[in-house]
């Protein structure tokens, strides 16, 4: 690759592509420098270190996911919106496993505040308004959806559902049906024994 024209954006994009190829954990400034056939030192005027590069990839991934989610959710509500959002995360993870992992990278409070992570939260809460959940139940539901979406996708990417019937798509559909039923019948009262002591 040509040496001229290195920018933080180009390095971030190259790092994101590398993450999809070899895994997010394997992304370093050294590996990206090899892609551009330059010395590692020449990249440090654009990124501080590998942690900075990974944070930039995380921010890029969150932005891409948020854009996809916004497009998928447009004009949808209730179960249709729930399925659309869930499928965005699952499809993105399948197409871009390294970037998907990057989207879960721990950001600093300042990075998180400036990230598209806020858009993800806002879209999830907008989806949940269709189920008429008050606080703090809405926050509980946000955490539930995140846990189910990411947990299922992580297990699926790791091959956890590859060796048994039924097909994982069938399970995914049934899980989303169950989530919709749960959200439509959410009780305002916590279950017995769940109250703080």
Secondary structure per residue as TSV (DSSP state, phi and psi in degrees):
chain	resnum	aa	ss	phi	psi
A	1	X	-	360.0	156.5
A	2	X	-	-75.1	148.6
A	3	X	S	-81.9	-32.1
A	4	X	T	-68.4	152.7
A	5	X	T	82.3	17.8
A	6	X	-	-67.4	131.7
A	7	X	-	-138.4	161.4
A	8	X	H	-56.3	-36.1
A	9	X	H	-66.2	-44.2
A	10	X	H	-65.2	-39.7
A	11	X	H	-66.9	-38.9
A	12	X	H	-64.7	-43.4
A	13	X	H	-63.2	-43.3
A	14	X	H	-63.5	-39.1
A	15	X	H	-65.2	-37.7
A	16	X	H	-65.9	-41.8
A	17	X	H	-64.7	-41.3
A	18	X	H	-62.3	-41.8
A	19	X	H	-59.0	-41.1
A	20	X	H	-66.8	-30.4
A	21	X	H	-81.9	-43.7
A	22	X	H	-118.4	-7.7
A	23	X	-	106.1	140.7
A	24	X	G	-60.9	-36.9
A	25	X	G	-64.2	-23.3
A	26	X	G	-87.4	-4.3
A	27	X	-	-76.9	125.3
A	28	X	-	-138.4	164.5
A	29	X	H	-61.3	-37.8
A	30	X	H	-60.5	-44.4
A	31	X	H	-65.0	-40.2
A	32	X	H	-67.7	-37.7
A	33	X	H	-59.7	-39.4
A	34	X	H	-60.8	-37.1
A	35	X	H	-61.8	-34.9
A	36	X	H	-96.0	0.7
A	37	X	T	54.2	47.4
A	38	X	-	-129.8	166.0
A	39	X	-	-75.4	147.6
A	40	X	G	-55.1	-40.1
A	41	X	G	-57.6	-31.0
A	42	X	G	-70.4	-16.1
A	43	X	G	-86.1	-19.2
A	44	X	T	-72.6	-7.0
A	45	X	T	-83.8	-7.4
A	46	X	T	-114.1	-34.5
A	47	X	-	-133.7	147.2
A	48	X	S	-72.9	-42.5
A	49	X	S	-171.1	-175.1
A	50	X	H	-66.0	-33.3
A	51	X	H	-64.7	-42.2
A	52	X	H	-62.7	-42.9
A	53	X	H	-60.6	-44.5
A	54	X	H	-64.7	-38.7
A	55	X	H	-63.2	-39.7
A	56	X	H	-64.6	-38.9
A	57	X	H	-65.8	-40.3
A	58	X	H	-60.5	-44.7
A	59	X	H	-63.9	-41.7
A	60	X	H	-60.6	-45.5
A	61	X	H	-65.0	-42.9
A	62	X	H	-61.6	-38.5
A	63	X	H	-65.8	-47.0
A	64	X	H	-60.3	-44.8
A	65	X	H	-62.9	-42.8
A	66	X	H	-63.2	-41.2
A	67	X	H	-62.6	-43.8
A	68	X	H	-63.6	-43.0
A	69	X	H	-63.6	-43.4
A	70	X	H	-60.4	-43.0
A	71	X	H	-63.4	-43.0
A	72	X	H	-68.8	-33.2
A	73	X	H	-84.3	-16.4
A	74	X	T	-55.0	122.0
A	75	X	T	78.5	6.2
A	76	X	-	-111.0	153.4
A	77	X	-	-148.1	165.8
A	78	X	H	59.5	-137.0
A	79	X	H	-62.1	-37.6
A	80	X	H	-60.1	-41.6
A	81	X	H	-68.7	-40.2
A	82	X	H	-59.1	-48.3
A	83	X	H	-64.8	-41.9
A	84	X	H	-61.1	-45.7
A	85	X	H	-65.9	-45.0
A	86	X	H	-60.3	-43.0
A	87	X	H	-67.6	-31.1
A	88	X	H	-60.2	-48.5
A	89	X	H	-63.7	-44.4
A	90	X	H	-66.4	-44.5
A	91	X	H	-66.0	-41.0
A	92	X	H	-62.6	-41.8
A	93	X	H	-63.1	-38.4
A	94	X	H	-70.1	-39.9
A	95	X	H	-77.4	-35.1
A	96	X	-	-135.5	70.7
A	97	X	H	-60.5	-36.0
A	98	X	H	-70.1	-41.6
A	99	X	H	-67.6	-37.5
A	100	X	H	-60.2	-44.1
A	101	X	H	-62.7	-38.3
A	102	X	H	-62.7	-35.1
A	103	X	T	-63.1	-15.2
A	104	X	T	-103.4	7.3
A	105	X	S	-65.4	139.3
A	106	X	-	-74.0	115.3
A	107	X	-	-94.5	158.7
A	108	X	-	-69.7	161.0
A	109	X	H	-54.8	-40.1
A	110	X	H	-66.7	-42.4
A	111	X	H	-63.5	-44.2
A	112	X	H	-62.5	-40.2
A	113	X	H	-65.4	-27.6
A	114	X	T	-97.4	3.9
A	115	X	S	-94.2	171.0
A	116	X	T	-76.8	-0.2
A	117	X	H	-57.1	-33.3
A	118	X	H	-63.7	-40.1
A	119	X	H	-63.0	-38.8
A	120	X	H	-60.2	-46.4
A	121	X	H	-62.4	-44.1
A	122	X	H	-62.7	-41.4
A	123	X	H	-67.8	-39.1
A	124	X	H	-64.7	-42.5
A	125	X	H	-66.6	-36.5
A	126	X	H	-63.2	-42.5
A	127	X	H	-58.4	-44.6
A	128	X	H	-70.9	-21.7
A	129	X	H	-61.7	-28.0
A	130	X	T	-66.0	-17.7
A	131	X	T	-100.2	2.1
A	132	X	T	57.1	48.4
A	133	X	-	-95.5	125.9
A	134	X	-	-81.7	169.8
A	135	X	T	-80.2	147.8
A	136	X	T	-86.1	4.2
A	137	X	H	-61.9	-33.2
A	138	X	H	-62.1	-41.3
A	139	X	H	-64.5	-41.8
A	140	X	H	-58.6	-42.1
A	141	X	H	-68.6	-37.6
A	142	X	H	-58.6	-45.1
A	143	X	H	-66.3	-38.4
A	144	X	H	-62.0	-49.2
A	145	X	H	-61.8	-45.2
A	146	X	H	-59.5	-42.8
A	147	X	H	-63.3	-44.5
A	148	X	H	-69.1	-49.4
A	149	X	H	-58.7	-53.8
A	150	X	H	-70.9	-38.7
A	151	X	H	-62.0	-46.4
A	152	X	H	-64.4	-46.6
A	153	X	H	-62.7	-42.8
A	154	X	H	-61.5	-44.4
A	155	X	H	-64.6	-40.8
A	156	X	H	-65.3	-43.9
A	157	X	H	-63.0	-32.1
A	158	X	T	-79.8	0.1
A	159	X	T	84.8	14.5
A	160	X	T	-64.3	-20.8
A	161	X	T	-115.5	15.2
A	162	X	T	-80.3	-17.7
A	163	X	T	-115.4	18.7
A	164	X	S	-149.2	155.5
A	165	X	S	-92.7	155.3
A	166	X	S	-76.5	173.3
A	167	X	-	-59.9	146.5
A	168	X	H	-63.3	-26.7
A	169	X	H	-64.2	-38.9
A	170	X	H	-64.2	-42.6
A	171	X	H	-63.3	-42.8
A	172	X	H	-57.2	-45.9
A	173	X	H	-63.4	-42.9
A	174	X	H	-65.2	-38.9
A	175	X	H	-64.4	-42.4
A	176	X	H	-66.9	-37.1
A	177	X	H	-59.8	-44.4
A	178	X	H	-65.4	-39.7
A	179	X	H	-63.3	-42.1
A	180	X	H	-60.4	-45.3
A	181	X	H	-62.3	-44.8
A	182	X	H	-59.9	-47.1
A	183	X	H	-65.4	-35.8
A	184	X	H	-70.9	-22.6
A	185	X	T	-116.2	23.0
A	186	X	-	-62.0	129.3
A	187	X	-	-89.5	139.5
A	188	X	S	-72.9	-18.9
A	189	X	S	-94.4	129.9
A	190	X	-	-67.3	151.6
A	191	X	-	-62.0	152.5
A	192	X	T	-54.9	133.7
A	193	X	T	91.7	-11.5
A	194	X	-	-90.9	-11.0
A	195	X	S	-68.7	149.9
A	196	X	-	-65.1	145.0
A	197	X	-	-91.5	360.0
